[in-house]
């Protein structure tokens, strides 16, 4: 079974500062994918970044980067130069990538409520 | 390219009724997954359809069912509604359904059971 742990229920950050959102995971799968999603108050889940378990380089997407430490089973999201519009819930998720059983659904963490203060 | 659409956006039902939610994936996407989001349980995987076949199912009772049509549109049905079924139901589509393709989510259907 897969498990995602996000230990920060809420965070307050000053605008323009960098912020790190923590995510640790547990899985017995050898091949898996890690995802980060942003959920504004409107409810829609917005895909931010993806990291495959066999990817050697940390993923980056604009202001988002994923600090992947496989041995520690952590996949922290780093947002550089935070903006007021970054205020939202952030979810870390994972999925088994092994073929043969069809695709499994995403397993989500409980989320971190990030508030950017001016 | 149009995103994932879900209808209706809001729904109010009473206990014991049944409800059908609809999801239209992004054009060309063949996989549709459904998730339930509640304050207490968070986001939980319901089931996934690919080419009209249910490939995976989460740990939900049989009252929750779904189907997918030949045009990849999907419907989710909940029968004999309970108060605890009040939630945001999110639909997500991806091209092949494998983990290498990210899932794109719709805006959700907010179901309230009275």
Interface residues (C-beta under 8 A of the other chain):
Chain A: X32 X33 X35 X37 X42 X43 X44 X45 X46 X47 X50 X52 X91 X93 X95 X96 X97 X99 X101 X102 X103 X104 X105 X106 X107 X108 X109 X110 X111
Chain B: X31 X33 X35 X42 X43 X44 X45 X46 X47 X48 X50 X55 X56 X58 X88 X90 X92 X94 X96 X97 X98 X99 X100 X102 X103 X104 X105 X106 X107 X108 X110
